[in-house]
Amino acid sequence: MTEPKPTAFVQVGDFVKNFGGNELEHSDDLAGRVFDIHFENGWVVRHSFRAGGQLEWQMLQGADPDPAAPERDVECYRATCLREGYYLVDFVKRSQPTRSVSLVLDLTQMAVTAVLTRMPTREETYKPLFQRVLDGEPLSPMRVAVVHGAIGRAPQAQLPRHAPTTELVGKRVRYQYGPRDAYEHIYLSREFYTWNCLQGPEAGLADTDACGYYKLAEKLYLFVWWEKVIPTLGVVMLDFARNKTSGKIFGYREGDFGATCNTPVGAVLTVMNETRYDLETVQV
């Protein structure tokens, strides 16, 4: 009888060492610009971009549910421009290193989608999957919120919005992150996808995790996923016209629940094949 092999999942801080090579460079295009972002949850947050990758944000309206959260701060941010007019701005909060903010700034429509993330505590991370099922909780301990908004005006029903989409469902895509690192994604449904490591430190590992997809423009998407075995968040823009991606992976560094690792990633994408579903008869 063959015994199951141990599964060698690794922390984000471990597997991203020497990872990639195809990520985009930071863009300083936003330096000197100020955006007042009006979110659908009632927040109004001013973002003032400075040269050298510095961003000052200030809560003008609303309040963070965490009473310890500051109302303004200056962060080190990274911005990439995968397609003209579309910027992915990302930072980890200096005062709260277990929380990250990723903003899709769509300057063509003056629309914004924010991915707000909190890493789980030690206790949340160590809670068994089966107990999560019994308690009716998500399998992943990650805390992820996607909030939409508009630049310079209150969001309204008639304004552009990055809506959830099923256009990726059925695609099997290879992502070459660098000469040594490659994964494939199989987009199963509106809420789940499978990843499979083809090359790199996780080669041979695969899993199915929760995710979300948002359409930004024709052949341009925001893909967000959160893993359940190792607490991990991925936020990536996918451009199927350019066959390129840009984003980040966020997680703990070497099992230290006080230190996080926020790593830029980018890949060359190749659509391997596609399964077409009858969306009227199959729930995806």
C-alpha positions, 0 to 999 in steps of 0.5 A: 500500500502506497502512503500519501506523500507529505505536501510541501506547501511553503510560506509566501516569503519562502517561495518568492525568493528569486521568483519571477523576472517578468514583472513590470517596472514601477511607474511614476506617472501618478506623481503630483496628482491628487484623487478624491475617491468616493467609495460605495460604502460611504468612504471618501479618501484623498490620495496624493501621489508624490515622487519617489513612490510616496503616497499620502492618503487621508480619510475625508469621510467615513471611518475605518471599522478598526478603531486603531487605524489612523485617519491619514498616513504616508505610504510607500506604494508601487504603481504599474500601468498594464494598459494606457489609462489603467493603473494598479496601485498597491501598498502595505499599510505602514502602521498596520503591516498585516493589511494591504490596499490594492487600487485599480485606477481606471482613468478612462472612466474615472472608476476605482476598484479597491481590494482591501486585505487583512492577514489572519491572526495566528489563531485564525490561521490555525483553525482547522478546515473541517471546523471552518466547514462546521462553523459555516465560515469561508475555508480561507482565513484571509479577510478580503473586501472588494469595494468600488468607487469613483474619482471626484464624484459620488458613485451612482447607478449610471456611472461606470463600474468594474462588474464581476464577470464570467468571461474567464470561466472555462479558460486554461491559461499558462503564466510564465513569471520568469525563466524558472517559474510557471503556473497554470490556472483553470478558471472553473466558476465565478467563485473558484479556480485551480492553480497548478505549479509547472515550474518553480519551488512549488512544482507539482503542487496544485489546489483549488481556491476561492477567487473573484473576476472583474472586467475592466475593459475589453480583454482586460480583467482584475483577478483576485484570489485567496488561498486556504492552505497557506494564507495568501492573497493574489491581486493581478490585472490580466491583459489578454490583448497584450498577453501580459499580467501585473500584480502582487502576492501578499502573505506572511514571511517565514511563518512570522505572524508579525511580518508580511511579504508583499511581492510584485509579480508579472507574467507572460500569459498563454491561453492553452485551451478553453471549455465553453459552458452553456451558462443558461443551463450550467451554474458556474 
